[in-house]
Amino acid sequence: MKTEREKKLITKYWLYGGSGAMLLGTGLAVLLHGSKMKEVGEDPWFWVSTGGFALIMSGLSFIGDANRFRTMADVLNELDQRSAAQ
């Protein structure tokens, strides 16, 4: 049975992981849009591309945090199993 702390960590894992994937995908789409704007010669292509990079980096950060929460939950689970076995 999972403890309340493990449940909260797993919930954060899913929220941060899903948000990170969404930001990463959006950033890639925005970056692609910025590159098309550059080809056409539109002026704000640089700022659109910079926003795309910012979204990508934010998404990667969220995915990294999700990994941290999942690892913490797995460690807590392992410690609970070890203490129950003794």
Secondary structure by P-SEA (a helix, b strand, c coil): cccaaaaaaaaaaaaaaaaaaaaaaaaaaaaaaaaaaaaacccaaaaaaaaaaaaaaaaaaaaaaaaaaaaaaaaaaaaaaaaaac
